[in-house]
Amino acid sequence: MEASNIQMAGKGILRTMRASNDAVADLVPVDVVINATLAAAWYSGSQTLNRSKNLLVYNCTTGGINPFRWGEVEYHVISTFKRNPLEQAFRRPHVNLTSNHLINQYWIAVSHKAPAFLYDLYLRLIGREPRMMKTITRLHKAMMVLEYFTSHSWVWNNDNVAMLIAQLSPEDKKVFNFDVRQLHWAEYMESYCMGTKKYVLNEELSGLPAARKHLNKLRNIRYSFNTILVVLIWRVFIARSQMARNIWYFVVSLCFKFLSYFRASSTMR
């Protein structure tokens, strides 16, 4: 995935993917894979006599011994980017995970394609070349590659990895550490998100105050829009439905009685 595409996704366009909250993500940091590969090469070289007879397979995975579920991935990514938001975010950070294909397609249409189409329309009106729909299409193609892995799960045997760890000296265990049981996922995801912000999107930490202010602005815009939308819909129901009017009058009278009771209680005290 190109950096420009990652930036568009990070700014708030890509918000939903097909996955189960309870499914294990089975993430493995790249440095763990490199260390395991080096250790396996060393062990294979040190067992020259048995190398042709025994071909070992090392399943360096986290799902069986240090599971990290997609629901946890969602929580840690969102919480990190809310504390340390991206600069000039297009939308507030949010993720929807679902294993239902129809619901996933609905959120793609509402949360991906609709905003991208409206932004492209805005770009056309100001005389700039539209680019968001092309970007979102390329991102969805990349997501389709990952969808099979996010919507399925497997069980791997880690016996050979445990054996390989046991063969290392204490010093080598520190230098070539690939023991995934030591991974602390909350810290890892925060470091991963902050690394993406700094080294992929080229955003400095000095811009965090302005980014937080911009995120609060997006939050206020969203709350205002939702409030106006609810009021307009409710007004339509009140205008066309006697039941809606009755409910409205009941709620208003109930609030009035509560305020009257509160004032009377305060006067008595």
Summary of the structure (lengths in Angstrom):
residues: 269
radius of gyration: 26.5
end to end distance: 67.5
largest distance: 95.1
contacts: 691
relative contact order: 0.15
helix: 68%
strand: 3%
